[in-house]
Amino acid sequence: MKIYKLHIFFFLLLLGCQSGIQEKSKQLVDSITLVVLGNVQDAGSPHIACSKKCCRDLFVKPDPLRKVVSLGLLDPENDNTYLFEASPDMVEQLKILKNYSWNKEKELPEAVFLTHAHIGHYTGLMYFGKEAMNAKKQTVFALPKMKEFLETNGPWSQLVENENIALQELNAGATLQLSQKIQVSPFTVPHRDEYSETVGYKIKGPNKSALFIPDIDKWSKWEKNIIEEIAKVDYAFLDATFYDAAEINYRDISEIPHPFIVESMALFKELGATEKAKIQFIHFNHTNPALDEHSDATKKILSAGYGIARMHDVFAL
């Protein structure tokens, strides 16, 4: 009887959390807006086979706000939505994106934009396949190497052959005009490019613009100056995979050369308050203490003037 009551308790608790997500995403967006649909690194949180404290409780009580990194773009004037990244959590992320839109009939976005061929950024494409919804020519934008990878490697090539997805090639440095008021400009960044190039995006609306760089090697490896790029936009969603080196003492740091949050904050420390406030750290590894809203790491980041991208955060463009 006690076990039965405990199960009922956890079910109701989880149901309440899910209801909270639905309530948050019921707010309808009236202007061109970005919405955060996920902020976790590719493998999610909890992480497979993790027995550390950061994951232990989450296997028992999952956090519905921990989704793999993704941004949604809403264009209510043209009744369109767009998705940046096809994450493993794409099924729920698309439903959340739809809940922000006035169009309750349209389940799929006008287009999906991919950054690179690491599991958290493109494997959600599988849900467009015949084993799932059997989509019809869903537009997917990718740079040349990423496009070729999908066209020539199964099971992704089957999505192309069956016309579940319609790949559209982007070129770094070129600007795509999505509507009269929205532009998307891809650019390459240094990262582990085993199967594709790695891309960041500049997303420009009628009033504001945003950088989206969820994955990059150290800032010093990029041909561009990140401080100068931040100055050109109103929001900057930047790779924050690891808080510092201490959390990855179980792996060779050279294998995962992301900019640590502490390194980024040191690099940006001379920026004024307005520039710092543009920065929204995103793409947190399951070990990153900044995932916890009440952690000391979170307090340090926020007190230093930076932002942390959380599920359902909205940014008007």
Secondary structure, 3 states (H helix, E strand, C coil): CHHHHHHHHHHHHHHHHHHHHHHHCCCCCCCCEEEEEECECCCCCCCCCCCCHHHHHHHHCCCCCCCECEEEEEECCCCEEEEECCCCCHHHHHHHHHHHCCCCCCCCCCEEECCCCCHHHHHHHHHHCCCCCCCCCEEEEECHHHHHHHHHCCCHHHHHHCCCEEEEECCCCCCEECCCCCEEEEEECCCCCCCCCCEEEEEECCCCEEEEECCCCCHHHCCCCHHHHHHCCCEEEEECCCCCHHHHCCCCHHHCCCCCHHHHHHHCCCCCHHHHHHEEEECECCCCHHHCCCCHHHHHHHHCCCEECCCCCEEEC
